[in-house]
Amino acid sequence: MAAPIFFRGAKGIWTVDGATFTADIANYIDEKNSCRCMIFSEDGSKFAWCNADSTFLLDTRTMEVIYDLQQPKVVALKFSPKGTVLACWSNYTVNREAGSGNPNLHLYDVTTGVVKKSLIQKKQQNWEPQWSADEGICCRNVNNELHFFESNNFDTIVNKLHLQKVSSFSLANSTSPYAVATYVPGTQGQPSFARIYQYPNFAGNNAVLANKSFFKADRVNFFWNKIGNSLLVLTSTESSDSSYYGEQGLHFLSKTGESCIVPPQKQGPVYHVEWSPCNTEFIVLHGYMPAKTTIYNLKCEPVFDFGTGPRNICSFNPQGNILCLAGFGNLAGNLEFWDMKSKKQIVKVQAADTTYFEWSPDGQYMLTATTAPRLRVGNGFRLWHYTGRLMVQHTSPGQAEIWQAAWQPVPLEAKSNFTVSLKPVSSDVEQPKVQSAAYRPPHARNSGSAQPTVKPLHDYEPPSNVKKIEGDKTPSKNKKKREARKAKAAMEGENKEENPGSNTVSSQVSDFVSLGDPEVDKKLRSLQKKVQQIEKLKEQQASGKQMEKNQLDKIKTLDGILQEINQLKLGGN
C-alpha cells in the first residue's frame, strides 16, 4: 500500500493519501504560506518543518505536533539516521554589540525538544553534520579540520583529522568500522586528491586506506554504497577547452585500497551516478546526447548497456528490482521503467515539465511533480504505476502552487518485495497530450502543403549485454573469418565457371620456376607480373568498372605476353 504524500506550497503544508489515488487534500498540517522547508526522518516516524515563526516536530503516527522548538527563520533541516537529533541551520548573523557571530547551527534532541548544542556554521554549503548509520560517530568540517563526536555528545570533540585546505568530506552511512572520505584541491600545479580513512586511525603510514589523485577538479561529489566499503568520486570543472559546462571524471575507490578511473563508454559529461541497492553494481549516465547508460561492477567493468537515449537521471526503486531512466530539464520528460532481472524495458511514458520525481516506499509507484518557482506553468503532480498506468493527475491553480513534494518513508523492514509484471496496463486517467508535430513557420501553416517528413536527429543504440558480447568476442571473430573464406571460395568458383580460360592463365603464372639463366629469369618475372596486373584489370572490367583507354590496350596484350612466357620456358628447357 502506498504511503501518504506531503506537499509544501502557497497554502502551507498538506497531505494526500497515496493509497486511494485521489488528489483531494486529506489533512492540513500548517496553513501558513511562509513554510520554508520540510523533512522526514529516515523511518518516516517524525516530520519537521519551519515557517517564519518557528520550527515544529510532528509525530506522523498520531499526526500531532509534539514540539514547538521556538526556532524562527530556519532555512535548512536534517535528521540523524535514527531520528534522534534534528539539525537546524539559519543564516549567519553577527552581534554588533558583542563583536562576535551568533550560533546558527542548532542540534535538538528529538525526544525532549531541548538544544543539545549550538554552533557557528557560516556557509550553507556543506553545512550539515554527517552521521554513521548507527549514530556511533558524527562529523563536521571546521577550518580545515574534521571534528568527530561520539554517541551524539557534542560537548566533547573526541577526535580530529587535520588536512590542509580540505574542502569537502563524506562519512559512510554504515556501521562500525567507520570510514570517511576527504577531498583536498590541488594548488600550484599539484594534483587534487581524494582519500579514505578508517576512524579513528588517522595517524601513521597505514592510516590511508585508499588514495586517488587527479587533475582538472574544481569540486567533487561523493557516492558511497550503502554498506560503506566502496566509493565513487565524481570530479567536475567549471569550464574547459572542449565545453563551456566543464568536464567530469568518475573515479572508484574501495576500503581495500583499490582505486581506478571508471572507463567511459562514450565521450562527454557525466549526468548521473547511482549505486544499486545490491551494493555490488552502479549505474552511470554519461556522454553527449543521446546519453549512454551503463551498469558497472566493483571491478569497474561494464556489465550491461541500456543503449542511448534522451536521459539525464535515473533511480532504483527501494527493492532494487525496477530501474527508472528519465530525461528532465531541457529534455522531453521520458520515463523508462526497466525490469532489472530480465534487463527488459517494461514501458515508456512521458511526464513533461517534471522538476521532481521519487519512488513510493513499496517500489511500485512513481511520483512526478512540477514545482514552483522553477516552473509555474503546469504546476501539479502525477502518480504513475511502473507498468505505465497513470493513477492520478492533478494540476494546481496559481494561488495554490506546489513548492515541494515527498513520499512519507517507511521503516526498512516494512519494504516488502513483489514480482515485476512486464505487461503494460491501460490507464483510466487521460494521458497528458504530447505535441509531436514538427515546427512550421507561420507563413506555411495554412498553405495546405503536405506536412514534411521529420527524421530523428539521432539513431539510438539498442541495449546490449556487455559481458556476453565480450565473452563471445573470439568465437565471433573466428566465425567471421570462416564465413569470409567460404564466400571467397564460392566467388572464385563462380569466376572459374564464367571465365574458363582464366584457369589456364593462372596456372601459367602461379609459381615461378628458375630456368638457370639470371637474365631469362629476370625477364620471366617481369612478364608474370604484367599478367597478374592484367588479370586484376579484367576483374575490374567484369565488375562493371569504367576502364581507361590505356587499360584496355594493356588487356589486349595478354595473349602476346603469355606466348612470350611459353617461348622463354621452352627455350630454357
N, C-alpha and C positions, 0 to 999 in steps of 0.2 A: 504494500500500500504506500503511495507517495506521501511524503511529509508536507507540512504546510510551507507556504512561500511567504516570506516577509518582504514588504516593499517600503521604500522611503521616498517621499516625494513632496509635491507642493502642498499636500493636505496632511502632512505628518507621516506617521508610521502605521501601517495596517497589515493584516494578514489575509491570505486567500487559501482556502482548503485545496491542497494539491491532490486529494483523493477523489473528490466529487467532480473535478474538472469543470468548475464553474468560475467565472470571473467575478462573482459577487464578493464584495468585501465582507469577510467573516467577522472581523473584530478590529477596532481602532485601538492602538496602543498609546499613541501620542498624536494629538490633532494639531500640534503647532508646526507651522511650515519652516521653522528655523532649525530642524534636526540636521546636524552636520554629518554624522556618520553612525553606523551601527555595525555590530559584530556578534557572532555566536562563539561559544566555547566549542571545543572540538567534538564533544559528545552531544551538543545541542541542548543540554540541560539549562544553560544560562544564556541570557541575551542582554547586551549592553548597548545603550545609545546615548547621545548627548544632544542637547539643544542650547540655545543661548543662555538659559538659566542654570542648568545643572547637568549632571551625568547620572544615569539611572541603571539599576541592575534588576533584571526580570527573571523569575523562575518560570521556564516555559512549561513545566508540568502543571502548575496552577495558574499560569498567566497572570501572576500578581507581582507588583513591584516590591522587591524585598529590601532595597536600599536606595535612598537618595543621597548620593555621595557629596552633594553640595560643592561640585567642582564645575564652574561655568567655563565657557569658551574653549572647550576641549576640541582639538582638531583631529586627533587620531587615537584609536583604541586597539588593544591587543590582549588576548587571554593567554595565559600559560597553558601548556599542553593538557594538563589535568584540570584546568579551570579553577585553580585555587588562587591565582593572582591576576588582577586586571591592571594593565599599564595604560596610563592616560598621558598624552602629550599635548601641550598647548604652545602657542608662540612664545618665544623667549622675550622677556622684558627686563629692564634694568631699574632698580630702585635708586632714584637720583639722590635721595637724602643719604642713604647708606653708602652709595657709590659701588654697589655690587649687584649682581644679577639675581633675579628671583628664580627659585626652583620651578621648573616647568615640566618635569617628568615625575609623575606620582605613581607609586606602586601600591595598590589597595589589596587588602586581604578580603577575598570574596565572601568568606564565611562570616566575618564580623563587620565588614564595611569600613574598617579602620585603615588609615595610611600606614603601610609598613616602612616606606622610605620615600623621601622627596629628593630629587637630584636635578642637576642642571644639564640640559642637553640642548645646545644652541641650535643646531641644524636639524631640520626634519628628515633629511636624507640619512638613512641607516639609524634612525632614532631608537628603534625598538630593541629591547633586550632580547636575547635568544636563550632558550632553554633546551635541555636534553629531554627526551621523551618521558623519562620518569621524574623530571624536575630535580634530578640529583645535583645538577650544576646550572648556573645562569651566567651569561657573559655579556659584556658591553664594552665598546671601544671608547677610551678616554685618552686623548692626547698621545697618540702613537703607542698606547698600551692597551692590552686586553685584560680587563678586570674580571675575575671569576669569583662567584659566590656559590655557596653550597646550601642545600636544603632550604632555599628561599630566605636565608638570613642575610639581609642586605646591609647590616651594620658592620660586617667584617669582610674585608677582601681577603679571601683565602689564598689566592694565587694570582700571579701576574705574568703576562707574556709581553715582553718589550721588543718591538720591531720598528726600526727607523722608518717613518713615513708610511706606516701601514694604513691603507685607505679603506679596506673592507675585509670582512671575515664572515664565516658561516659555521655555525655549530651544528653538527649532525644531529638530526632529530631521532636519536636512537638511545638505547640503554647502555650501561657500562659494558666494556670500556669506551669512554667518550673520545670523540675525535673532533678537531677544529681545523678549518681551512682558512688560510690567510692569503692576502694579496698585497704585494708591495710594488708600486710602479717604478719603472727604471728611470734613472737620471743620468745626464751627461754621457750618453752613448751606451750606458749599461742596460742590460735586458731587464724586463719586469719578471717577477716570479711568483708562483703560487706554491704553497707548501701545506702539507698535512701534518699536524702534531697530535699526539695522544696525551690527553690530560691525565695526570699533571706533570708528565715528563717533558719539560721544556728546555732542560739544560743537558749538555753533553753531546758527544759526537753522534750518538744514535737517537737524538731527540726527534729529528725529522723523519717521518715515515715515508713520505713521498715528496718529490720536488719536480717542478716543471718551469723552465724559463722560456720566455718568448719575447719577441719584439712586436711592435705595432699593437699596442694595447693601451687605450686611454681609460678603459673601465672593464670590469668583468662581472659576470653573473655566475653564481654557484648553483649546482643542481646535485644534491645528494640523493641516492636511492634510500628507500625507507629504512633499511637495516643499517645504513651508515657505514658501509665498507667500500663504496665506490663513489667517485665524484666526477662530474663533468664541469669544465670551466669554459664558459663562452666569453671570448675576448672581443672587444669592439673598439674601433677608432672613430673619431668624429668625422673625418673625411680622408680620402685617399686619392691617388693619381687616377685610379680607374673608376671611382664612383664618388659622387657628391655625398652620398649617405655613408661613406666609410666602408671598412672591411671588417669581416668577422672570421674568427677561427675557433675551432672546438677542440678541446684537449681532454684527455682521460687520465685520471689518477686513481690509485687504489691504496688502501692501507697496507697492502703487502709490498709496496714500493714500486709498482709498475706505473709507468707514465708514457703516453704516446699521443700523437695527433690523430684525431678521428678522420680517416680519409674521406673527403667529399666525393660523391658520385656525379656531381655536376658543379660547374663553376658558378659562383655567385654568393649572395648573402645567406646567412642562416636566420630563418624566420622564427623557428620554434624548436625547443628541445624538451623532451619529457621522458621520464622513466616509466617503464611498465610496472604495474603492481606486483609482478612476479620478481622484480628486483634484479633480474639477470639479463634484461634487454632494455634498450632505449631507442626512441624514435627521433629522427631529425628531419625537419622540413627545410630544404635548402635549394640554392640555385636560382638563376634568373628565371622569371616567369615564362612558361608554366613550371612551377617548382617541383622538385623531385622529393619523394617521401620514402625514407629507407629505415629499416629496423636493423640495429647492430647488436651483437652480443658483447660479453665482457672482454673479449679479445679485440674489440673494435673491427670485427669482420662483418660485412653486410650479410644479413640473414634473409631478408625479404624486401623486395622493392615494390611499392604500391604504384609505380609509374609516375607520370607527371600530370599536373592539373592546376587549376586556379585555387591554390591553397596557401594559407599562411599561418594556420594554427590547428592544433589537434588536442584531443582529450580522451583518455581512457575512462570508462565508467568504473565505479568503485570495485566491482568484481573483476575487472580486467578482461572480460570476455567480449567486449564490444569497444571498437575504436571509432571515434568521430573525427573525420577530417573536414575542415571548414576553411572558407575564404571570406574574410570580412574586410572592413575598411574600404579600400578602393576596388575591391572585388565584388562579385555579384551576390555573395552570401550563400554559396552552396553548402549543404550539409551532406556528407557521405558517411553512412553507417556501415562498418565492416565487422564481420564475424572473425574474431582472432583465431579461432580453432581451425576453420577451413580456409582462412585468408580469402574470403569471398565478400564482395560488396552486397549488402542486404538491400539498400535502397539509396537513392539520392533525391533530396528535396532542396527547395530554395527558401531561405529566410532572409529576405532583402533588408538592408539597413540595420543589421544586428550589431549592437555595440557590446553585448554581454551574453555569454551562454554558460550553462552549468548543468551537469548531470544530477538527477534526483538520487537520493541515498540508496534506493532499491535498484539503481542502474538500468531502468527501463524507459525513463522519460528524460527529455531534454528541454530545458527552459531557455528560450531565446528572448532577449529584451532589447528594445530601442529606448535608450535613456537620454535624458537631458542633463546638462546643456549641450552635450556632444551632438545630439540630433533631436530637434523638436518636432520635425515633421514625421508623422507615423509613430509617434511616441506610444509605447504599449508593450505587450508581451505575447508570446505564443508558447504552447506546450505541445511537444511532439513525442509520439511513441517511436521507438527505434525502428519499427517496421515502416515508418513514413506517414503514419496516421496523424493528422493534425487534431489534437484533442480540444484545444481552446485557442481562440484568437480574440484578443481584447485590445482595443485602441482607446487610449486615454485622451479626453478633451484637453485643451490647452491649459485650463485652470487647475487640472489635476495631474500634472506631469509626474512621471516616474523618474527618480534620480538614481535609485539603486534597487537591486533585487537579489534575493538569495534564498536557496532552499534551507530549511532547518536541518542541520546534521543529525544523525542518529549514532548511537554507540557502535563500535566496530563489530561486536558480537551480534548486533541486530541486522547486519547486512547479509542476507541470505542469497545463495546462488540460484540461478534459473537456467533453463535450456533456451538457447537462442533459436528463434524461428527465422528462416531465410525467405519467408513468403511476405511480400509487401501487402499491407492491408489498406483498403479504400477508406477514405475519411468521410465522416458525416459533416464536418465543418468545411465550408468552401475554402479551397486552397487560394492563397494570395496570387493574384494575377501578375505575371511577369511579362513586361513589354520586350518582345524579342525581335520586332521588326527593325530593319536597317534604317538608319537615318537618311532622310531625303530632304534636300534643300527646299525652302518654301515655294520657289517658282516651279518645282517639279511635282509637288504633291497633288495637284488637281489636273495634271496634264493627261491623265488616262493612260499613260505609258505603262508597260509591264514593269512589275517590281524587279529590280536587279537581283540576280542570284548572289547571296552573301556566302563567301567562303570563309572557313575558320582561319583565324590568324595563326594558329599553332596546330601541329599534329601531336596529339598527346601519346605518350608512351604507355603501353599496357602494363599491368602488374606482372611480376615475374618472381619466381623462387630463385634467389641468387645462389644459394648453396647447391641446388640441384643443377643449375647451369654450370657452376664451377666444377662440380663432381663429374659431369658428362663432357667436359671440355676436350679431353684427349680422344675418347671414342668418337665424338662428333667430328673431330679433325681428321681422324683416320678414315671415317666413313666418307667424308667429302673427297679424300684422295682416291679412294676406291671408285667412287662414282665418276670422278674425273677421268680415271684411267679407262673405265668401261666406255664412257662417252667418246673418248679419243679413239679407242679401238674400233668402235662402231662407225665413226666418221671416216677412219682410214679404209674400212671395208667398203663403205659406200663409194669412196673416191676410186678404189680399185675397180669396182664394177662399172663406174661411169667412164673411167679412163684406163682401158686395159693396157694401153701402151706405156703407161707410167711405171708399171712394174718392171718393164724391160729397162727403162731409163734408170730407175733406182738401182737395179742390180748392176748396171754398168758402172756406177759411180759410188756405190755404197762403201766399199772397202778399197783402200789404196794398197797396191802390191808393188813393191820396188822391182824395176826392170834391170837394175845393176848399173845403169848409166846415170850419173848425177844430173846431167843436163836434160836427159829424157824424163827423168823422174820429176824434175822441177816443172817442165812443160806440162806433164801429165796432171800434176797437182793443180796448175793454173786452169787447165781445161775443165777438170772436175768441179772446181769452184764456180766456174761460169755456168755449168749445167745446174748446180744447186740454186744459183741465183735465178736462172730462167724458170726452174720449177716453182719457185716462190711467186714469180710474176704470173705464171699460168694459174696458180691457185687464186691469186687476187683477181685475175680476169674472170675465172669461173664463178667467183662470189659476186660478180656484178660491178666491180670497181672500174671506174673510167680510166683507161690506160693512155699514157702519152705516146707520141709517135716513136720516140727513141726506144721506149719499152717494147712496142710492137715489133720494131725492127730487130731487137735483141732476141725476142722469142722465135723469130723466123730463122735465126742462125743455129737453132738447136740441132737440126739434122746434120749440118756440116760439122759441128763440134763433136757429136757422137761418132761420126765417120772418122774424124781425125784421131779420136781416142782409140778406136779399134785398130787403126793403122799403126799407131805407136805400140800397142800391145803385141800386134803380130810381128812388127819389126824387132821388138825386144826379145820375143821368143825365138 
